[in-house]
Amino acid sequence: SQQGEEDPQALSIQEGENATMNCSYKTSINNLQWYRQNSGRGLVHLILIRSNEREKHSGRLRVTLDTSKKSSSLLITASRAADTASYFCATDGERGAQKLVFGQGTRLTINP
Amino acid sequence: NAGVTQTPKFRVLKTGQSMTLLCAQDMNHEYMYWYRQDPGMGLRLIHYSVGEGTTAKGEVPDGYNVSRLKKQNFLLGLESAAPSQTSVYFCASSLSGIRTDTQYFGPGTRLTVL
């Protein structure tokens, strides 16, 4: 079953614009992570936000978490062509579960 | 450090054939995972291991077996391949449990079953 669901499924913007992707999940979590996947490559971890945190920054990335709405958003500011990739959220689902559950991803295209 | 490596990178099998995918990590991680990625399905966990000599089932374990004889290696076996197992397979590892740890992914193995 899908725990995290990203929205939109695809996003195309111009270089320099900001990109916002959303993730919704179903069960209580301990933390939520965002990963990036370039075409034909493995996933790369971007950022982890804990359930008691509301916002976190890393460079041009800003992640928010609203546990009351069971949702998170990833904002990429001043996008670059190199940001073109698929972005996945992942949650730990059930308490004590030793596995991550990934969403289907948002495919982001940055147009030059 | 090579990180997480996977062999082979590509493979084509006929229905009923068997094969083993090898995952190796040089980060001394305790946890290792096998995922499959299909279009529109995201990543689904097949099996995972919380330490040498241990394995556990994930979300979609049927048709696969795994072994973790050495801490650095995690093998995924297909005993009798089926077209439904055509997918891209990713291995990942993490230092310990997933609550605070990130997972490090290999480059993937693209498997086609005819």
Interface residues (C-beta under 8 A of the other chain):
Chain A: Q2 N30 N31 Q33 Y35 G40 R41 G42 L43 V44 H45 L48 F88 D92 A97 Q98 K99 L100 V101 F102 G103 Q104 G105
Chain B: V4 Y31 Y33 Y35 G40 M41 G42 L43 R44 L45 Y48 V50 A56 G58 E59 F90 A92 G97 I98 R99 T100 T102 Q103 Y104 F105 G106 P107 G108
